[in-house]
Amino acid sequence: MSLPALYLEGLAQRALLGAAELNAYKVGLVEAVLKDTLRTARAGETDVAVEAGVRTAIEVTRWEPARPARGGSGDVPERGAAVPPDAGAERRSPREVLDDHLALAAAGDWVTDLERNVADDIVVLTGFGAFEGRDQLRVLAELLDAQLPNARFEYTTVAVRGEVAFLEWRADADGARVRDGADSFVIRDGRIVAQTIHYTVDPAADRGAG
């Protein structure tokens, strides 16, 4: 999908000011898009509309300025090289990877989780679309944070058999909660290579309700 012209103009202008300005603008733009997507979801709009919002946010994170002509210096470097593989990653068992993922997710440390536990080419299936790669999973994580601010997670079922894992979870957040969270994982060579995600966000019940 192509980004709206207004977004493209803003990205191009910030790119001329350098990488720091561009990245700051991206963060603000993604937050705005996700807030709109969250309002759409709460208004009961279709999954197609929610998916469109998520994909717009993903496109913002992936946007890069055109590479300068050969011999030019350019103001914004290309995306940094991928973090070298951790020599110990492949030695971790699927259960160790999953436990680390859950601990980091509960702490809200998505950056460390993505770098340490998630494959570059991860495939994620959800009720509102299929997504690929760390950048797209990062946007899904940011959407979850927006839907469940200051969330406290409870993992009610954690099962691992070979490379396959299954998780049931609940969450209580500021003004919202989840009671039917269910994710599945394929974990191979110390990384999560595939995941399914399901949850329904409900308004928070009165204090003291189950």
C-alpha atoms as one frame of an Amber mdcrd trajectory, in Angstrom:
protein
   0.000   0.000   0.000   1.168   3.599  -0.568   1.205   6.201   2.186  -0.957
   9.340   1.991   0.778  12.245   0.277   0.732  14.293   3.498   2.655  11.548
   5.325   5.169  11.225   2.500   5.760  14.967   2.427   6.376  15.060   6.175
   8.752  12.089   6.040  10.725  13.580   3.173  11.066  16.936   4.937  12.345
  15.312   8.149  14.753  13.124   6.196  16.485  16.283   4.984  17.086  17.257
   8.612  18.831  14.014   9.494  18.183  10.568  10.940  17.247  11.759  14.437
  14.549  14.115  13.134  13.218  11.462  10.775  13.002   8.786  13.469  11.301
  11.157  15.916   8.725  12.058  13.263   8.126   8.377  12.508   7.472   7.635
  16.179   4.941  10.455  16.442   3.234   9.484  13.204   2.973   5.808  14.187
   1.478   6.796  17.551  -1.123   8.970  15.818  -2.031   6.229  13.330  -2.354
   3.637  16.096  -4.552   5.941  18.173  -6.863   6.357  15.176  -6.828   2.585
  14.667  -7.692   2.048  18.322 -10.649   4.439  18.042 -11.765   2.563  14.931
 -11.620  -0.761  16.777 -13.562   0.609  19.746 -16.200   1.999  17.408 -16.840
  -1.519  16.129 -15.489  -0.953  12.640 -14.564  -3.940  10.497 -11.347  -5.903
  10.835 -10.468  -4.620   7.356 -10.360  -1.058   8.683  -8.230  -2.121  11.651
  -5.837  -4.004   9.383  -5.531  -0.954   7.129  -4.520   1.182  10.099  -1.928
  -1.325  11.267  -0.465  -1.643   7.778  -0.227   2.147   7.452   1.762   2.270
  10.690   4.004  -0.504   9.395   4.646   1.372   6.156   5.645   4.459   8.147
   8.233   2.470  10.117   9.640   0.976   6.894   9.826   4.195   4.897  13.329
   5.280   3.930  14.463   8.174   1.722  15.704   7.417  -1.755  19.346   6.425
  -1.767  21.675   9.191  -2.967  23.362   8.870  -6.323  26.718   7.094  -6.331
  29.310   9.292  -4.708  26.744  11.314  -2.701  26.942  11.418   1.056  23.245
  11.629   1.916  21.877  12.934   5.206  20.174   9.768   6.378  22.045   6.471
   6.509  20.452   3.259   5.458  18.896   1.135   8.180  21.535  -0.188  10.547
  22.946  -3.592   9.899  21.147  -6.410  11.610  22.403  -7.301  15.055  24.899
 -10.171  14.722  23.347 -13.490  15.744  23.902 -14.389  19.363  26.156 -17.404
  19.419  24.171 -18.771  22.345  20.738 -18.224  20.803  20.644 -21.538  18.974
  21.514 -23.399  22.165  18.428 -22.152  24.007  15.517 -24.541  24.236  12.061
 -23.483  22.977  10.894 -23.279  26.600  13.775 -20.967  27.511  12.988 -18.713
  24.557   9.295 -18.607  25.441   9.977 -17.865  29.118  12.294 -15.014  28.139
   9.716 -13.666  25.676   6.957 -13.717  28.300   9.117 -12.051  30.954  10.169
  -9.253  28.603   6.618  -8.793  27.282   5.271  -8.500  30.835   7.932  -5.853
  31.529   6.995  -3.985  28.349  10.521  -4.382  26.954   9.586  -5.112  23.350
  12.911  -3.863  21.978  14.979  -6.461  23.819  12.393  -9.148  23.156  12.380
  -8.570  19.398  16.165  -8.512  19.150  16.777 -11.527  21.370  13.849 -13.852
  20.776  12.276 -13.116  17.382  13.488 -14.208  13.943  14.020 -11.490  11.327
  11.491 -13.163   9.010   8.871 -14.134  11.589   5.346 -14.776  10.253   2.448
 -13.606  12.450  -1.201 -14.533  11.871  -3.991 -12.564  13.539  -7.727 -12.130
  13.149  -7.140  -8.943  11.158  -4.346 -10.003   8.864  -1.042 -11.771   8.266
   2.212  -9.938   8.948   5.884 -10.675   8.347   9.123  -9.501   9.895  10.216
  -7.782  13.085   9.089  -4.322  11.971   5.534  -5.493  11.486   5.505  -7.398
  14.788   6.808  -4.257  16.496   3.777  -2.315  15.264   1.455  -5.056  16.537
   3.165  -4.805  19.932   2.697  -1.027  19.916  -0.975  -1.500  19.070  -1.358
  -3.874  22.037   0.296  -1.284  24.297  -2.144   1.352  23.040  -5.114  -0.942
  23.622  -3.918  -2.030  27.081  -2.095   0.876  28.739  -0.107  -0.122  31.848
  -1.213  -3.724  31.397  -0.655  -6.420  34.031  -0.446  -9.818  32.341  -1.331
 -13.221  33.767  -0.278 -16.347  31.882  -2.836 -19.016  32.713  -1.601 -21.789
  30.398   1.918 -22.294  29.083   2.539 -25.495  27.115   5.551 -26.477  25.026
   6.045 -29.623  22.954   9.082 -29.746  20.714   9.155 -26.586  18.565   5.496
 -25.714  19.228   4.218 -23.663  22.167   0.762 -22.528  23.290  -0.150 -19.672
  25.609  -3.394 -18.559  27.240  -3.327 -15.181  28.949  -5.354 -12.511  30.692
  -4.590  -8.839  31.175  -5.894  -5.938  33.229  -5.072  -2.419  32.098  -6.179
   1.162  32.594  -9.788   1.124  31.387  -9.592  -2.175  29.525  -9.016  -5.869
  30.005  -8.530  -9.129  28.089  -9.878 -12.483  29.252  -9.468 -14.675  26.155
  -5.847 -14.133  25.066  -4.474 -17.134  23.160  -1.191 -17.235  21.248   0.723
 -20.059  19.610   4.388 -20.162  18.600   6.859 -22.079  16.496  10.325 -21.729
  18.054  13.341 -22.917  16.107  17.103 -22.417  16.593  16.553 -20.124  19.552
  14.084 -17.769  17.822  10.324 -17.435  17.416   9.777 -18.024  13.693   5.953
 -18.069  13.607   3.190 -16.883  15.900  -0.597 -16.604  16.032  -2.228 -13.930
  18.179  -5.820 -13.733  19.427  -7.395 -11.502  22.051 -10.516  -9.415  22.636
 -10.255  -6.074  24.416 -13.214  -5.344  26.712 -13.926  -2.302  28.890 -12.574
  -2.818  32.396 -15.103  -4.258  34.800 -15.896  -2.525  38.058 -13.204  -2.933
  40.681 -13.594  -6.237  42.441 -15.335  -7.977  39.531 -13.747 -11.181  38.160
